Amino acid sequence: MRDVLRVPEGERLDLTAYDASATPAGPAGKAAGLAATAALAPRLANLQERLYASSTAGDRRRLLLVLQGMDTSGKGGTVKHVIGLFNPSGCRIRAFKAPTPEEQDHPFLWRITKALPQPGEIGIFDRSHYEDVLIARVRDLAPRPELGRRYDQINRFEKSLADDGVTVVKVFLHLSYEEQRNRLLERLDNPEKHWKFNAGDIEERSVWPAYREAYEIALERCTTDEAPWYVVPADRKWYRNWAISTLLLEHLEALDPTYPPGDFDVEECRRRLLAT
């Protein structure tokens, strides 16, 4: 899936050429997709345990999943249905909202650095440092020269993460304009979902093309060998969950963490234990 969904380096990106309802390399239908995702759970859990166990012996490696996408694209759903396959004690989840006054007093990467996973952990960002080149661009919250510098800062920052043992998996949840309308209507039609509805989402739809352009620029300028971007079609929730689960599996398998050997005499400890 890494090869199928990865954004190519050094090429212009046109998100209108990507079908948000497609299921590239995926199972044949929803039922098969749900079953395939469930079948990945034991392998993901085992790899997570091995990653954490390895950190107790000094292994600094960890994984960071960055989720970006338009409202209703499924960032929260991914956390629930994909990250739910892991042991929560080994995960560090952070949802980034509008910067607080304290955060605004610091460089934009300050709050990101404070939320990074520790060795052995799996970190999940629901939105991220990319908001500072996305909404900042669409809403003119920063001068264009400053935005240009931020792309370079992000690339240097993510390279430093990779150099320190962080596997960065950046996923753009590619939702169609029509599907977003359907999901917003579902929230309006269900009183139990009204808490998830924000009237401001309607206004944001009026600048959809500007957001698409902002994402295209960010994905073009910030897909690197150290931290590539992946475009995951998000109109079909079951496919989104399967694809991201599979991406995480592939990256964890590439790390191939191992259980550290014990620093004690197994047989001696067995003898002593049986004698108690």
KOLSE-59425 format. One record per residue (C-alpha): x, y, z. Coordinates in nm, 3 decimals. Each point is the difference from the previous one (the first is absolute). Layout:
N
<pt><u>X</u><v>Y</v><w>Z</w></pt>
...
This chain:
276
<pt><u>0.000</u><v>0.000</v><w>0.000</w></pt>
<pt><u>0.294</u><v>0.233</v><w>0.053</w></pt>
<pt><u>0.075</u><v>-0.007</v><w>-0.372</w></pt>
<pt><u>-0.366</u><v>0.019</v><w>-0.102</w></pt>
<pt><u>-0.100</u><v>0.299</v><w>0.213</w></pt>
<pt><u>0.324</u><v>0.197</v><w>0.024</w></pt>
<pt><u>0.015</u><v>0.350</v><w>-0.144</w></pt>
<pt><u>0.275</u><v>0.007</v><w>-0.266</w></pt>
<pt><u>0.292</u><v>0.230</v><w>0.068</w></pt>
<pt><u>0.086</u><v>0.281</v><w>-0.234</w></pt>
<pt><u>-0.332</u><v>-0.002</v><w>-0.188</w></pt>
<pt><u>-0.293</u><v>0.239</v><w>-0.015</w></pt>
<pt><u>-0.294</u><v>-0.130</v><w>0.201</w></pt>
<pt><u>-0.359</u><v>0.033</v><w>-0.121</w></pt>
<pt><u>-0.242</u><v>-0.135</v><w>0.260</w></pt>
<pt><u>-0.288</u><v>0.017</v><w>-0.246</w></pt>
<pt><u>0.170</u><v>-0.289</v><w>-0.182</w></pt>
<pt><u>-0.042</u><v>-0.221</v><w>0.311</w></pt>
<pt><u>-0.332</u><v>-0.179</v><w>0.044</w></pt>
<pt><u>-0.107</u><v>0.039</v><w>0.363</w></pt>
<pt><u>-0.230</u><v>-0.303</v><w>-0.026</w></pt>
<pt><u>0.261</u><v>-0.231</v><w>-0.153</w></pt>
<pt><u>0.132</u><v>-0.310</v><w>0.178</w></pt>
<pt><u>0.349</u><v>-0.051</v><w>-0.148</w></pt>
<pt><u>0.143</u><v>-0.345</v><w>0.084</w></pt>
<pt><u>-0.278</u><v>-0.043</v><w>0.253</w></pt>
<pt><u>-0.230</u><v>-0.292</v><w>0.090</w></pt>
<pt><u>-0.301</u><v>-0.072</v><w>-0.219</w></pt>
<pt><u>-0.270</u><v>0.192</v><w>0.182</w></pt>
<pt><u>-0.097</u><v>0.120</v><w>0.347</w></pt>
<pt><u>-0.054</u><v>-0.338</v><w>0.163</w></pt>
<pt><u>0.336</u><v>-0.128</v><w>-0.120</w></pt>
<pt><u>0.165</u><v>0.326</v><w>0.105</w></pt>
<pt><u>-0.137</u><v>-0.016</v><w>0.352</w></pt>
<pt><u>0.113</u><v>-0.360</v><w>0.035</w></pt>
<pt><u>0.345</u><v>0.078</v><w>-0.140</w></pt>
<pt><u>0.046</u><v>0.292</v><w>0.242</w></pt>
<pt><u>-0.101</u><v>-0.216</v><w>0.296</w></pt>
<pt><u>0.245</u><v>-0.268</v><w>-0.113</w></pt>
<pt><u>0.286</u><v>0.253</v><w>0.019</w></pt>
<pt><u>-0.060</u><v>0.071</v><w>0.369</w></pt>
<pt><u>0.209</u><v>-0.285</v><w>0.150</w></pt>
<pt><u>0.299</u><v>0.079</v><w>-0.222</w></pt>
<pt><u>-0.019</u><v>0.372</v><w>0.079</w></pt>
<pt><u>-0.029</u><v>-0.067</v><w>0.372</w></pt>
<pt><u>0.296</u><v>-0.237</v><w>-0.005</w></pt>
<pt><u>0.219</u><v>0.250</v><w>-0.185</w></pt>
<pt><u>-0.102</u><v>0.276</v><w>0.239</w></pt>
<pt><u>0.095</u><v>-0.213</v><w>0.300</w></pt>
<pt><u>0.336</u><v>-0.086</v><w>-0.157</w></pt>
<pt><u>0.065</u><v>0.368</v><w>-0.071</w></pt>
<pt><u>-0.073</u><v>0.095</v><w>0.360</w></pt>
<pt><u>0.198</u><v>-0.293</v><w>0.140</w></pt>
<pt><u>0.298</u><v>0.095</v><w>-0.214</w></pt>
<pt><u>-0.004</u><v>0.352</v><w>0.144</w></pt>
<pt><u>0.061</u><v>-0.139</v><w>0.349</w></pt>
<pt><u>0.344</u><v>-0.107</v><w>-0.124</w></pt>
<pt><u>0.085</u><v>0.341</v><w>-0.143</w></pt>
<pt><u>-0.157</u><v>-0.016</v><w>-0.348</w></pt>
<pt><u>-0.111</u><v>0.357</v><w>-0.078</w></pt>
<pt><u>-0.223</u><v>-0.086</v><w>-0.293</w></pt>
<pt><u>-0.366</u><v>0.100</v><w>-0.005</w></pt>
<pt><u>-0.272</u><v>0.073</v><w>-0.255</w></pt>
<pt><u>-0.199</u><v>0.319</v><w>-0.062</w></pt>
<pt><u>-0.323</u><v>-0.007</v><w>-0.202</w></pt>
<pt><u>-0.100</u><v>0.346</v><w>-0.128</w></pt>
<pt><u>-0.363</u><v>0.032</v><w>-0.110</w></pt>
<pt><u>-0.108</u><v>0.295</v><w>-0.213</w></pt>
<pt><u>-0.317</u><v>0.059</v><w>-0.198</w></pt>
<pt><u>-0.305</u><v>0.217</v><w>-0.039</w></pt>
<pt><u>-0.269</u><v>0.000</v><w>0.269</w></pt>
<pt><u>-0.189</u><v>-0.336</v><w>0.015</w></pt>
<pt><u>0.279</u><v>-0.175</v><w>-0.194</w></pt>
<pt><u>0.038</u><v>-0.251</v><w>0.282</w></pt>
<pt><u>0.288</u><v>0.104</v><w>0.223</w></pt>
<pt><u>-0.194</u><v>-0.085</v><w>0.314</w></pt>
<pt><u>-0.142</u><v>-0.314</v><w>-0.159</w></pt>
<pt><u>0.351</u><v>-0.118</v><w>-0.081</w></pt>
<pt><u>0.106</u><v>0.050</v><w>0.361</w></pt>
<pt><u>-0.303</u><v>-0.200</v><w>0.117</w></pt>
<pt><u>0.006</u><v>-0.287</v><w>-0.249</w></pt>
<pt><u>0.369</u><v>-0.032</v><w>-0.089</w></pt>
<pt><u>0.185</u><v>0.113</v><w>0.310</w></pt>
<pt><u>-0.259</u><v>-0.196</v><w>0.195</w></pt>
<pt><u>0.178</u><v>-0.312</v><w>-0.126</w></pt>
<pt><u>0.301</u><v>0.090</v><w>0.216</w></pt>
<pt><u>0.060</u><v>-0.006</v><w>0.373</w></pt>
<pt><u>-0.095</u><v>0.355</v><w>0.107</w></pt>
<pt><u>0.270</u><v>0.009</v><w>0.268</w></pt>
<pt><u>0.262</u><v>0.002</v><w>-0.276</w></pt>
<pt><u>-0.163</u><v>0.278</v><w>-0.203</w></pt>
<pt><u>0.032</u><v>0.376</v><w>0.033</w></pt>
<pt><u>-0.294</u><v>0.176</v><w>-0.169</w></pt>
<pt><u>-0.021</u><v>0.375</v><w>-0.049</w></pt>
<pt><u>-0.268</u><v>0.201</v><w>-0.178</w></pt>
<pt><u>0.122</u><v>0.346</v><w>-0.097</w></pt>
<pt><u>-0.251</u><v>0.284</v><w>0.016</w></pt>
<pt><u>0.049</u><v>0.373</v><w>-0.051</w></pt>
<pt><u>0.319</u><v>0.112</v><w>0.178</w></pt>
<pt><u>-0.038</u><v>0.119</v><w>0.357</w></pt>
<pt><u>0.142</u><v>0.341</v><w>0.104</w></pt>
<pt><u>0.301</u><v>-0.180</v><w>0.149</w></pt>
<pt><u>0.059</u><v>-0.195</v><w>-0.322</w></pt>
<pt><u>-0.029</u><v>0.316</v><w>-0.207</w></pt>
<pt><u>0.289</u><v>0.146</v><w>0.201</w></pt>
<pt><u>0.230</u><v>-0.275</v><w>-0.130</w></pt>
<pt><u>0.115</u><v>-0.116</v><w>-0.348</w></pt>
<pt><u>-0.267</u><v>-0.213</v><w>-0.169</w></pt>
<pt><u>0.192</u><v>-0.326</v><w>0.050</w></pt>
<pt><u>0.026</u><v>0.051</v><w>0.377</w></pt>
<pt><u>-0.330</u><v>-0.164</v><w>0.088</w></pt>
<pt><u>0.069</u><v>-0.284</v><w>-0.244</w></pt>
<pt><u>0.332</u><v>-0.083</v><w>0.162</w></pt>
<pt><u>-0.167</u><v>-0.025</v><w>0.341</w></pt>
<pt><u>-0.246</u><v>-0.261</v><w>-0.130</w></pt>
<pt><u>0.242</u><v>-0.240</v><w>-0.171</w></pt>
<pt><u>-0.007</u><v>-0.370</v><w>0.093</w></pt>
<pt><u>0.266</u><v>-0.137</v><w>0.229</w></pt>
<pt><u>0.221</u><v>-0.297</v><w>-0.099</w></pt>
<pt><u>-0.212</u><v>-0.313</v><w>-0.041</w></pt>
<pt><u>-0.325</u><v>0.192</v><w>-0.040</w></pt>
<pt><u>-0.237</u><v>0.054</v><w>-0.291</w></pt>
<pt><u>-0.098</u><v>0.364</v><w>-0.032</w></pt>
<pt><u>-0.310</u><v>0.125</v><w>-0.180</w></pt>
<pt><u>-0.056</u><v>0.360</v><w>-0.104</w></pt>
<pt><u>-0.358</u><v>0.101</v><w>-0.084</w></pt>
<pt><u>0.102</u><v>0.306</v><w>-0.202</w></pt>
<pt><u>0.356</u><v>0.116</v><w>0.046</w></pt>
<pt><u>0.267</u><v>0.257</v><w>-0.086</w></pt>
<pt><u>-0.143</u><v>0.003</v><w>-0.351</w></pt>
<pt><u>-0.287</u><v>0.218</v><w>0.118</w></pt>
<pt><u>0.255</u><v>0.281</v><w>0.002</w></pt>
<pt><u>0.036</u><v>-0.026</v><w>-0.379</w></pt>
<pt><u>-0.362</u><v>-0.100</v><w>-0.074</w></pt>
<pt><u>-0.251</u><v>0.217</v><w>0.183</w></pt>
<pt><u>0.271</u><v>0.264</v><w>0.032</w></pt>
<pt><u>0.019</u><v>0.013</v><w>-0.380</w></pt>
<pt><u>-0.374</u><v>-0.012</v><w>-0.065</w></pt>
<pt><u>-0.085</u><v>0.263</v><w>0.261</w></pt>
<pt><u>0.308</u><v>0.218</v><w>-0.057</w></pt>
<pt><u>0.116</u><v>-0.044</v><w>0.359</w></pt>
<pt><u>0.365</u><v>0.032</v><w>-0.100</w></pt>
<pt><u>0.186</u><v>0.185</v><w>-0.279</w></pt>
<pt><u>0.081</u><v>-0.215</v><w>-0.304</w></pt>
<pt><u>0.379</u><v>0.030</v><w>0.048</w></pt>
<pt><u>-0.046</u><v>-0.131</v><w>0.355</w></pt>
<pt><u>-0.206</u><v>-0.293</v><w>-0.131</w></pt>
<pt><u>0.276</u><v>-0.081</v><w>-0.245</w></pt>
<pt><u>0.251</u><v>-0.019</v><w>0.283</w></pt>
<pt><u>-0.231</u><v>-0.225</v><w>0.200</w></pt>
<pt><u>0.004</u><v>-0.275</v><w>-0.263</w></pt>
<pt><u>0.378</u><v>-0.012</v><w>0.026</w></pt>
<pt><u>-0.018</u><v>0.005</v><w>0.381</w></pt>
<pt><u>-0.241</u><v>-0.293</v><w>-0.007</w></pt>
<pt><u>0.230</u><v>-0.202</v><w>-0.225</w></pt>
<pt><u>0.298</u><v>0.065</v><w>0.225</w></pt>
<pt><u>-0.206</u><v>-0.082</v><w>0.309</w></pt>
<pt><u>-0.127</u><v>-0.328</v><w>-0.142</w></pt>
<pt><u>0.348</u><v>-0.100</v><w>-0.110</w></pt>
<pt><u>0.124</u><v>0.061</v><w>0.353</w></pt>
<pt><u>-0.278</u><v>-0.228</v><w>0.125</w></pt>
<pt><u>0.102</u><v>-0.274</v><w>-0.240</w></pt>
<pt><u>0.363</u><v>0.040</v><w>0.104</w></pt>
<pt><u>-0.110</u><v>-0.049</v><w>0.362</w></pt>
<pt><u>-0.184</u><v>-0.325</v><w>-0.072</w></pt>
<pt><u>-0.352</u><v>0.125</v><w>-0.076</w></pt>
<pt><u>-0.179</u><v>-0.168</v><w>-0.292</w></pt>
<pt><u>-0.232</u><v>0.273</v><w>-0.131</w></pt>
<pt><u>-0.311</u><v>-0.119</v><w>-0.184</w></pt>
<pt><u>-0.195</u><v>0.295</v><w>-0.143</w></pt>
<pt><u>-0.349</u><v>-0.073</v><w>-0.129</w></pt>
<pt><u>-0.222</u><v>0.239</v><w>-0.193</w></pt>
<pt><u>-0.360</u><v>-0.119</v><w>0.026</w></pt>
<pt><u>-0.134</u><v>0.084</v><w>-0.345</w></pt>
<pt><u>-0.372</u><v>0.076</v><w>0.032</w></pt>
<pt><u>-0.225</u><v>0.117</v><w>-0.282</w></pt>
<pt><u>-0.204</u><v>0.320</v><w>0.016</w></pt>
<pt><u>-0.322</u><v>-0.197</v><w>-0.044</w></pt>
<pt><u>0.079</u><v>-0.253</v><w>0.272</w></pt>
<pt><u>0.078</u><v>0.276</v><w>0.247</w></pt>
<pt><u>-0.347</u><v>0.145</v><w>-0.063</w></pt>
<pt><u>-0.155</u><v>-0.341</v><w>0.067</w></pt>
<pt><u>0.190</u><v>-0.041</v><w>0.326</w></pt>
<pt><u>-0.093</u><v>0.347</v><w>0.120</w></pt>
<pt><u>-0.364</u><v>-0.068</v><w>-0.083</w></pt>
<pt><u>0.016</u><v>-0.324</v><w>0.199</w></pt>
<pt><u>0.115</u><v>0.198</v><w>0.300</w></pt>
<pt><u>-0.285</u><v>0.248</v><w>-0.041</w></pt>
<pt><u>-0.255</u><v>-0.280</v><w>-0.034</w></pt>
<pt><u>0.111</u><v>-0.175</v><w>0.318</w></pt>
<pt><u>-0.041</u><v>0.196</v><w>0.328</w></pt>
<pt><u>0.259</u><v>-0.226</v><w>0.160</w></pt>
<pt><u>0.255</u><v>0.130</v><w>-0.253</w></pt>
<pt><u>-0.079</u><v>0.371</v><w>0.038</w></pt>
<pt><u>0.293</u><v>0.038</v><w>0.238</w></pt>
<pt><u>0.226</u><v>-0.091</v><w>-0.292</w></pt>
<pt><u>-0.153</u><v>0.260</v><w>-0.232</w></pt>
<pt><u>0.154</u><v>0.342</v><w>-0.042</w></pt>
<pt><u>-0.186</u><v>0.261</v><w>-0.202</w></pt>
<pt><u>0.339</u><v>0.135</v><w>-0.100</w></pt>
<pt><u>0.052</u><v>-0.315</v><w>-0.208</w></pt>
<pt><u>-0.254</u><v>0.136</v><w>-0.249</w></pt>
<pt><u>0.203</u><v>0.317</v><w>-0.047</w></pt>
<pt><u>0.319</u><v>-0.205</v><w>-0.039</w></pt>
<pt><u>-0.161</u><v>-0.182</v><w>-0.294</w></pt>
<pt><u>-0.014</u><v>0.331</v><w>-0.185</w></pt>
<pt><u>0.381</u><v>0.002</v><w>-0.013</w></pt>
<pt><u>0.038</u><v>-0.369</v><w>-0.089</w></pt>
<pt><u>0.211</u><v>0.074</v><w>-0.312</w></pt>
<pt><u>0.238</u><v>0.212</v><w>0.209</w></pt>
<pt><u>0.043</u><v>-0.283</v><w>0.248</w></pt>
<pt><u>0.060</u><v>-0.248</v><w>-0.280</w></pt>
<pt><u>0.273</u><v>0.224</v><w>-0.140</w></pt>
<pt><u>0.154</u><v>0.043</v><w>0.347</w></pt>
<pt><u>0.010</u><v>-0.378</v><w>0.045</w></pt>
<pt><u>0.148</u><v>-0.051</v><w>-0.345</w></pt>
<pt><u>0.282</u><v>0.242</v><w>0.077</w></pt>
<pt><u>0.067</u><v>-0.150</v><w>0.344</w></pt>
<pt><u>0.003</u><v>-0.356</v><w>-0.131</w></pt>
<pt><u>0.224</u><v>0.096</v><w>-0.294</w></pt>
<pt><u>0.253</u><v>0.193</v><w>0.206</w></pt>
<pt><u>0.008</u><v>-0.226</v><w>0.305</w></pt>
<pt><u>0.008</u><v>-0.355</v><w>-0.134</w></pt>
<pt><u>0.354</u><v>-0.127</v><w>0.055</w></pt>
<pt><u>0.184</u><v>-0.328</v><w>0.037</w></pt>
<pt><u>0.006</u><v>0.054</v><w>0.376</w></pt>
<pt><u>-0.368</u><v>0.092</v><w>0.030</w></pt>
<pt><u>-0.210</u><v>-0.077</v><w>-0.307</w></pt>
<pt><u>-0.367</u><v>0.087</v><w>-0.039</w></pt>
<pt><u>-0.267</u><v>-0.260</v><w>-0.079</w></pt>
<pt><u>-0.335</u><v>0.088</v><w>-0.161</w></pt>
<pt><u>-0.271</u><v>-0.230</v><w>0.138</w></pt>
<pt><u>-0.342</u><v>0.014</v><w>-0.170</w></pt>
<pt><u>-0.239</u><v>0.073</v><w>0.287</w></pt>
<pt><u>-0.352</u><v>-0.011</v><w>-0.142</w></pt>
<pt><u>-0.029</u><v>-0.367</v><w>0.101</w></pt>
<pt><u>0.068</u><v>-0.025</v><w>0.372</w></pt>
<pt><u>0.070</u><v>-0.372</v><w>-0.009</w></pt>
<pt><u>0.269</u><v>0.049</v><w>-0.264</w></pt>
<pt><u>0.154</u><v>0.292</v><w>0.189</w></pt>
<pt><u>0.036</u><v>-0.216</v><w>0.311</w></pt>
<pt><u>0.142</u><v>-0.297</v><w>-0.189</w></pt>
<pt><u>0.247</u><v>0.211</v><w>-0.199</w></pt>
<pt><u>0.138</u><v>0.184</v><w>0.303</w></pt>
<pt><u>0.019</u><v>-0.322</v><w>0.204</w></pt>
<pt><u>0.194</u><v>-0.157</v><w>-0.286</w></pt>
<pt><u>0.234</u><v>0.300</v><w>-0.028</w></pt>
<pt><u>0.075</u><v>-0.020</v><w>0.371</w></pt>
<pt><u>0.058</u><v>-0.375</v><w>-0.024</w></pt>
<pt><u>0.247</u><v>0.044</v><w>-0.286</w></pt>
<pt><u>0.196</u><v>0.267</v><w>0.184</w></pt>
<pt><u>0.012</u><v>-0.197</v><w>0.326</w></pt>
<pt><u>0.105</u><v>-0.315</v><w>-0.184</w></pt>
<pt><u>0.281</u><v>0.198</v><w>-0.163</w></pt>
<pt><u>0.118</u><v>0.104</v><w>0.346</w></pt>
<pt><u>-0.013</u><v>-0.367</v><w>0.109</w></pt>
<pt><u>0.042</u><v>0.072</v><w>0.372</w></pt>
<pt><u>0.115</u><v>-0.290</v><w>0.215</w></pt>
<pt><u>-0.050</u><v>-0.102</v><w>0.361</w></pt>
<pt><u>0.319</u><v>0.078</v><w>0.195</w></pt>
<pt><u>0.177</u><v>-0.292</v><w>0.169</w></pt>
<pt><u>-0.026</u><v>-0.029</v><w>0.376</w></pt>
<pt><u>0.297</u><v>0.120</v><w>0.206</w></pt>
<pt><u>-0.035</u><v>-0.284</v><w>0.249</w></pt>
<pt><u>0.061</u><v>-0.373</v><w>0.026</w></pt>
<pt><u>-0.330</u><v>-0.160</v><w>-0.103</w></pt>
<pt><u>0.069</u><v>-0.341</v><w>0.149</w></pt>
<pt><u>0.128</u><v>0.143</v><w>0.326</w></pt>
<pt><u>-0.310</u><v>0.217</v><w>0.034</w></pt>
<pt><u>-0.219</u><v>-0.300</v><w>-0.083</w></pt>
<pt><u>0.173</u><v>-0.207</v><w>0.271</w></pt>
<pt><u>-0.042</u><v>0.275</v><w>0.257</w></pt>
<pt><u>-0.364</u><v>0.056</v><w>-0.089</w></pt>
<pt><u>-0.088</u><v>-0.369</v><w>0.025</w></pt>
<pt><u>0.165</u><v>-0.010</v><w>0.341</w></pt>
<pt><u>-0.238</u><v>0.262</v><w>0.138</w></pt>
